[in-house]
């Protein structure tokens, strides 16, 4: 076996460094997985607490990821659309409607999703429900994403004070189900899953094994072939 060439050694060092970087990224994904699981445990505990009553002065911090109950009358004249929302791959919009409460304040209720071919326009009257409503949902910080309703930003344009969060109405239990306007779908509660972190970690660890294993195999082959690139057999040099 011939001594290794500097180029082969340098290539192996680079490969080891790349593999170490992949391992570090895999460990980072595992760390994010643990953080996500810890956060999910906190959110799950918050959702299991007794529902809070929507009322003037209820803060976003107090309502975030808690079950919130609200009773009042819908103000369809000030309804907003959250456009470009998809449900099972179908384009549509979310209907976000102020619910006037007994104390004079209001809370924006995300009543659910309605299909829209251009994901921007719907016949809003076709999706109106009875004016009087008793809503149980999940309090979520707003805005939830690009284009979402921001109650704080809309305060000056509304004729009543509005609570600083979104109440996402969740599907009712079967015993209390009431028919909805055609095609109106309540959003399910945001999932509390592990996300893609474990699969990403496995990918990064796999990359490290492939890089390191392949580089070692090439390095050993280079040692066996010698500096001329041929296996050490005198006949190869005639």
C-alpha positions in Angstrom: 0.0 0.0 0.0 1.4 3.4 -1.0 1.4 6.5 1.1 -1.7 8.7 0.7 -1.4 11.7 -1.6 -2.0 15.1 -0.2 -5.0 15.6 -2.5 -6.7 12.4 -1.1 -6.0 13.5 2.5 -7.4 16.9 1.8 -10.5 15.4 0.2 -11.0 13.1 3.2 -10.7 16.0 5.6 -13.3 18.0 3.7 -15.6 15.0 3.7 -15.3 14.5 7.4 -16.0 18.2 7.9 -19.1 18.0 5.7 -20.3 14.9 7.6 -19.7 16.6 10.9 -21.8 19.6 9.7 -24.6 17.2 8.7 -24.5 15.6 12.1 -24.7 19.0 13.7 -27.7 19.9 11.6 -29.4 16.6 12.6 -28.8 17.3 16.3 -30.2 20.7 15.8 -33.4 19.2 14.3 -33.7 16.9 17.3 -33.3 19.8 19.6 -36.1 21.7 17.7 -38.2 18.5 18.0 -37.8 18.6 21.8 -38.7 22.3 21.9 -41.8 21.7 19.8 -42.9 18.8 22.0 -42.5 20.9 25.1 -44.5 23.8 23.5 -47.2 21.4 22.3 -47.5 20.1 25.9 -48.0 23.7 27.1 -50.6 24.4 24.4 -52.5 21.1 25.1 -52.6 22.0 28.8 -54.0 25.5 27.9 -56.7 24.0 25.7 -57.8 21.6 28.4 -58.4 24.5 30.9 -61.9 25.8 31.4 -63.1 28.1 28.7 -62.8 31.9 29.3 -65.6 34.3 28.6 -65.1 36.8 25.9 -65.6 40.3 27.4 -64.2 43.8 27.2 -60.6 43.9 28.5 -59.8 40.3 27.8 -56.2 40.4 26.5 -54.6 38.4 23.7 -52.2 36.8 26.3 -55.2 35.6 28.4 -57.0 34.2 25.4 -54.1 32.7 23.4 -54.6 29.0 22.8 -57.4 28.9 25.3 -61.0 27.8 24.7 -63.1 31.0 24.6 -66.9 31.3 24.8 -68.7 34.2 23.3 -72.4 35.0 22.9 -73.8 37.9 20.9 -75.0 39.1 17.5 -73.0 39.0 14.3 -72.2 42.2 12.5 -72.1 41.1 8.9 -71.7 44.6 7.6 -68.1 44.7 9.0 -67.2 41.2 8.0 -63.7 40.6 6.6 -62.3 37.9 4.4 -58.9 36.2 4.8 -58.2 35.5 1.2 -56.1 32.8 -0.4 -57.0 30.1 2.1 -57.1 26.4 1.0 -59.0 23.5 2.5 -57.9 20.1 1.4 -56.2 21.7 -1.6 -59.3 23.7 -2.7 -58.9 27.5 -3.0 -61.2 29.6 -0.8 -61.4 32.3 1.8 -62.0 32.4 5.6 -65.0 34.4 6.8 -64.0 36.5 9.8 -67.0 38.3 11.3 -67.3 40.6 14.3 -69.6 39.2 17.1 -71.1 42.0 19.1 -71.1 41.1 22.8 -73.5 42.2 25.5 -71.0 44.6 27.1 -70.7 46.6 23.9 -67.4 45.2 22.7 -66.9 42.7 19.9 -64.6 39.8 19.0 -63.7 38.7 15.5 -64.9 35.2 14.9 -63.3 33.0 12.2 -66.5 31.2 11.2 -64.7 28.9 8.8 -63.8 28.4 5.2 -65.8 28.9 2.0 -64.7 27.8 -1.5 -63.8 30.5 -4.0 -62.4 29.8 -7.5 -60.1 32.9 -7.3 -59.5 32.5 -3.6 -60.6 36.1 -3.1 -64.3 36.6 -3.7 -67.4 34.9 -2.5 -71.1 35.7 -2.2 -70.9 36.7 1.5 -74.6 36.8 2.0 -74.9 33.1 1.0 -72.7 32.2 4.0 -74.5 34.2 6.7 -75.7 32.3 9.7 -78.4 33.4 12.2 -77.5 36.8 13.7 -77.6 35.5 17.3 -74.8 33.2 18.0 -73.3 31.2 20.9 -69.7 30.5 19.9 -67.1 28.2 21.4 -63.7 28.4 19.8 -60.0 28.8 20.3 -58.4 32.1 21.0 -55.5 32.8 18.6 -53.1 35.7 18.3 -53.6 38.0 15.4 -52.7 38.3 12.7 -52.2 34.6 12.2 -50.5 35.0 8.8 -50.1 37.3 5.8 -53.5 38.8 4.9 -55.2 37.9 8.1 -57.5 40.2 10.0 -55.7 42.3 12.5 -58.2 43.5 15.1 -55.8 46.1 16.6 -55.2 47.7 13.2 -59.0 47.9 12.6 -60.0 49.5 15.9 -60.3 53.0 14.4 -62.5 51.8 11.6 -65.1 50.0 13.7 -68.0 51.7 15.7 -67.2 49.6 18.8 -64.2 48.4 20.7 -62.8 45.0 19.5 -60.9 42.4 21.4 -57.2 42.0 20.3 -57.4 38.4 19.1 -59.2 36.1 16.7 -61.7 33.5 18.0 -61.5 30.5 15.7 -64.8 28.7 15.9 -64.2 25.0 16.1 -66.5 22.2 14.9 -69.2 21.5 17.5 -69.7 18.1 19.1 -72.2 15.9 17.2 -74.9 16.4 19.9 -75.0 20.1 19.4 -74.5 20.2 15.6 -76.5 22.8 13.7 -76.6 22.8 9.9 -74.3 25.3 8.2 -74.7 27.2 5.0 -73.7 25.0 2.0 -69.9 24.5 1.6 -69.1 26.4 4.8 -66.5 24.4 6.8 -65.4 25.0 10.3 -61.6 25.0 10.7 -60.2 22.2 12.9 -58.0 23.3 15.8 -54.4 23.8 14.8 -52.6 20.4 15.0 -50.2 19.7 17.8 -47.9 17.3 16.1 -44.1 16.8 15.9 -43.8 18.5 12.5 -41.0 17.5 10.1 -38.1 17.7 12.5 -37.6 14.0 13.1 -37.6 13.2 9.3 -35.2 16.1 8.7 -32.9 14.8 11.4 -32.9 11.3 9.8 -32.1 12.9 6.5 -29.1 14.8 7.8 -27.7 11.8 9.6 -28.2 9.8 6.4 -26.3 12.4 4.5 -23.4 12.2 7.0 -23.2 8.4 6.7 -23.2 8.5 2.9 -20.6 11.3 2.7 -18.3 9.6 5.3 -18.7 6.1 4.0 -18.2 7.1 0.4 -15.2 9.2 1.1 -13.5 6.5 3.2 -14.1 4.0 0.4 -12.6 6.3 -2.2 -9.6 7.0 0.1 -8.9 3.3 0.5 -9.2 2.7 -3.2 -6.8 5.5 -3.8 -4.3 4.0 -1.4 -4.6 0.6 -3.1 -4.1 2.0 -6.6 -1.1 4.1 -5.8 0.1 7.4 -7.2 -0.2 6.3 -10.8 -3.9 5.5 -10.5 -3.4 1.8 -11.2 -3.5 -1.1 -8.8 0.0 -2.1 -7.7 0.7 -4.7 -10.4 4.0 -4.5 -12.3 2.2 -5.5 -15.5 0.2 -2.4 -15.4 3.2 -0.2 -15.9 4.7 -2.0 -19.0 
